[in-house]
Amino acid sequence: MKILIVPDSYKGTLTSKEVCECIKNGILESCDAEITTLPFADGGEGFAECLSNICNGKVLYTDCTDLYGKHMKGHIFTYDKTAVIECATASGIQQKRDVMNATSYGTGELIKSAVSKGFHNIILGLGGSGCCDGGVGALSALGIKFLDIYGEIIEHPCGKDMENIYGIKFSDCVKDINFTFACDVTNPYFGKNGAAYIFAPQKGASPNDVIKLDNGLKMVNAFLPKDISKIKGAGAAGGICGGLYSVYGGKIKSGFEILSQAYELEKKISEADIVITGEGKTDKQTLMGKLPFKIDELCRKFDKKCIVISGTIDNVRLGNKMISLVDEDITLEYALKNPREILTNKSKYILQ
């Protein structure tokens, strides 16, 4: 029997690689099987490592700054002449939620560092950011200067600074960057479905902050070299995608598509007897295109049995069988503290 395990991470508890190990170990305790594991990520945390591992890449460490300008050690995954960088590395959401003062500057520092080392092809994972600055922070780190109404340079611009931008200078910016944006949302740069209205509240924005941020994004778009108001996905990562795309161009692709091609996912599903997927929480948002939904679609395409095993399952139906770590006997609190044990034990009976 050939079993393919393709999970996302259980956010906050297990990485996708750890999920693969638990499920595999559980199955092998109960039966013999030929098991292939494909740890997955959709462009957020773990995406760069997944892609780098597929391509036998390396990791480089470099200095950068976080959301609020604090110095930190960041990492860049590389293979061939390509660097894979996650916005979540330097600009990832933190326990402190102050989106008005959060900046993507650190992400720009990682990009600049990669280019200085000869990696001009950049794949940028756009999930998990804690900022909503339209990418002005990252662009500033790359040498682009944003000017206020008096023509003075705004140093390390953040979300609250967008409304004060009245000019841009490109003379000293880093050049020759070929971007691929790994983006699994289609939200525009600004507007009711844009970066501010949809994502900023979960990053700490008040209703008034949301209005200010959205106005700021409109202001930035007016000065950027290319109008990005109609570009799908420009609002990803608080607008980092849109800001960089306007200046440098590039390709906007789904993280799922990038990893699927690298893994030859369709071929592997077609060769498997059973496919197992899962995530931390499977609910109605999963049906909007998250990994288990896409795996289920491919399983139906190739007429393969699909099993979904997730931390919790909330009023949704996918695949041929669904298993939740949380059930009548296991509380959410206990599952969060003991995810490895519970997932391994549940996986012993996953084929029954």
N, C-alpha and C positions, 0 to 999 in steps of 0.2 A: 504494500500500500504506500502510495506517494502522498505525503502531506506537505503543504506549503503554508508557512506561518508568516503573515504580513500585517503586523499591528502598528498602530501609532503608539506614542508614549501614553502612560497613565499620568497625566500632568500632576506634578507635585509629589509623586510617589515612585514611579518606575520609568526608566527610559525605555524606548522601543526595543533596544537590544536586551535589556533585562526582562522585558515582557516575553520576548522570543525564548530566552533561556528557561524561564519558568514554565511556559507552556510545553516546550520540548521535553524538559525533564519530567514533567508530570505524565505526558503521553508515554514516554519510554519506560516509566515504572509499571505501566499496565499492559503494554503490547509492543511488539516489534514493528517498526515502520521506517521508511526512508523519508527523513525530514529535511526540508530546506527552509532556512529562516531568512527573511528579508526585513530587517528593521527599517521603519519608515518614518518620515517627518514631512510636513506639508509646506515647508518654507520657514517655519519657526525654529524653536530650540531643537537641536539635533540634526537639522537638515544638512548643514555643511559637513558634519562628521560622517553622516550616511553617504553622501555623494563622494567625499574624499576616500572613504573606505572602499567603495565600489571601484574607484579608479586607482587604488593603491597609492594614495597621496600621502603627504606629510603635513605636520602642523608646525607653524611658526608662532612665536610669542613676541609681542611688541607692546610698548607703552601706549596708553590712550587715556581718555577721560570718560567718566560715566555720564548718566543723564544730567547730573547737577554739577559737573565740572571736577569731580573728585578723581584723582589719579588712580589708575588701575592697570593690571596686566591683561591685555586682550590676546585673542588667538585668531589666526588665519589658517585655513586649510588650503593646501595647494596640490595641484597635479599638473604635469606638463607645463604649459605657460598660463595656466588658469588659477586664480585665487577664488575661493568660496568663503564668503563673509556673511555672518548673520547680524542683522540689526540688533537682535536680542543680546549680542555679546556686550556691546558698549552702551546701547540705548534701550536695553530691556527694561520692562516694567519692574518697579521695586515696591517694597512695602510702603514706602513714602510715596504718596500720589500727589504731585504738584505739577500738573501738566503745563501750567502757564510759565513755569521756570525751568522746564525740562528741555533739553536740546539734543539734537542728533549729531552734534559736533564730533563725538567720539567715533561714530560710524565713519564719518569723513576721514578721521585720522587713520583708521584701519585701512580704508581704501587707498589713501595717500601712501601709507607704508608699503602696501602690496605693490603699488605701481613703482615705487622707488626701488623695489627689489626685482623689478623686471616682469611683474605679472600684470599685463595690460588687459587681459580678459578677466572680467570680474563677474561672478555670479553672486547676486545679493539676495539672501533670504530675508523676506520682509515681515515675518511673523513675530509677535511678542514684544513689540516696542512699547515704551512708556511715554513717548513724546507726541506732540502734534504741532510741529514747527514748519511744516511744508517742505522739509528738507533744507531749510536755510542754514541750519547748523552744520550739516554735512558739507554743503556747498562752501560755506565759509572756511572750513578746515581744508578744503581743496583749493583755496586761494581766491575765491570769488568774494568781492567786497560789497556788503550791503550798506547803503547810506541812508541817514535820516534826513529830515526836511532841511537841515542846515548843511548837508553835504558831508557830515562827519561819519566815520566808519562805526558801525555797530559791531562791537567785538563779541564773539561767541553768541550769536543771536539765538533766542529761544522763542517759545510760543507767544509770549506777551509782546515780543518785539515786532512781530509781523505787521501789525497795524501802523508801525512807525517807519516802514521802509518806503523810501521815495526815490531810490535809484540803485543801480547795480553796476559794478565795474568788473570786467572779465580779464583785464590785461595780464594778471599774474597767475591765472588759474592753471591747475594741473591739466594737461592735455593728453590725447591719445588713450582714452579709456573705452573699451568695448564692453558695455553692460548687458547682462541678461538678468532681468528682475524675476525672481521666483515669488509669484504672487497668487494667492488663492482667494482673493476677493476681487470684486469688480467695481467697488465704490469709486465715485469720481473724487476729484481734488477738493471741491467745495460744494455746498448746497445741502438740501435736506437729507440726502443719502451719502453725503461726503464724509471726509475724514473727521471733522469736528463733531457733527451731529450724531454720527453713528458710533464712533470709537472713543471720543474724548471723555464722555461721562465716566466710563469705566477706568479712566486714567486720572480721575480726580476733578474733572471740570464741573463747575456749577452751571446752571442754565445760562447765567449771564456770561460766564467764561466761554461757553459754547458759541454764543453769538459773536463775541470778540474774536475768537479763533477763526470762525468761518469768514468774518469780514477780513481778517488778516490774510487768510488763504486767497481770497479774491484780490487783495492788494498785491500779494506776491505774484500771483498769476499775471497781473497786468504788466509787471516789469520783467518777467522771465522771457527769454528769447522765443519760446514757442508756446502758443496757447494750448493748455492741457485740459481745458474745462470739459472736453468731450472724450478724453482718453479713459477707457475702462481700466480700473485698477490704480489710477493715479493717486487715489486717497489711501493706498496701503501704507502701513507703518507711519501713520500721522502725516502722510503726504511726502515722505522721503522718496517714494517711487516717482511721484510726479515731478518733484523738484529736480532730481537727477536726470530724469527722462527728458525734461524740457531743455536742459543744457547739453547733455551728452548723447541723447537718443538711446537706441538699444532695442532689445526685444523684451516684451512682457509675456512671460509664460507661467503656467501654473507649476508650483513646486511638485505637484503630483505628476505632471507630464514629464518634467525633467528627470525625476527619480525613476519613473516607470520606464522611460527609454533607456536609462543607464542600467537598470536591472533586467531589461527585456521581460517585463512583468507579464505581458499578454502571453508570451511563449511559455513562461513558467506555469501560469495558470492553466493553459491548455494541456500541459503535460501532467498536472496533478490530479489526484483522485478527490482530495478534500482540501479546501482552502479555509484557513482560520485567520480571522482578523479581530480587531477590537480597539478600544480607546478607554480613556478614563470615565467619560460619561456619554452614553448613547441616548440621544433625545431627538426632538424635532429639528434641532440645528444640524444634526448629522445628515438629515435628508436634504440639506442645502448644498451638499457636495463634499462632506468630510470623507475621510479615508474609508471607513466601513461601507458607506453608501456606494462609493466608486468600485470597491472590491466586489460588492454584491452584484453590481451591474455587469462587471466582467465575468463573474461566475455564471450569471444567467446567459451571457453571450456564448460561453463555451460549454454550457450545460454541466456545470460542476457544483458539487455540494459546498455550501458556504456556512460556516459556523462563526457566530459573533460572540466573543467573550469580553465583557467590559466591566469596569468597576461598578457602575450603576447603569440601569436601563430604565428609561422613563417614557412609558406610553408610546412605543414605536416598535415596528416590526421590520426586521431585515433578515435575509438569509433563510436557511433551512432550520436553523436552531439558534437560540439565544441563551446565553448564560451570564448571570450577574454575580459578581463577587459578594455584593450585599444582598441578603435574602432574609427570610424569617428568622434564621438562627444567627446571622452575622450582621452586626450593626455597622453603619458607616464609620463610626469612630474606630471600631476594632479593625475594620478593613484598611483604613488609612494608616494604622500603626503596623499592620502585619500583611502587607500586600503580597510579598513573595510567598509566604506560607500558604495563604488562601488561594492564590492563583495556581500554584503548583498542585495543591490538593484537588482543586476543581478540575484541573486539566487531566487528572488521572481518569476521569469519567467522561471526558468531553466527547468521546467517540461512541458512547453507549446510546 
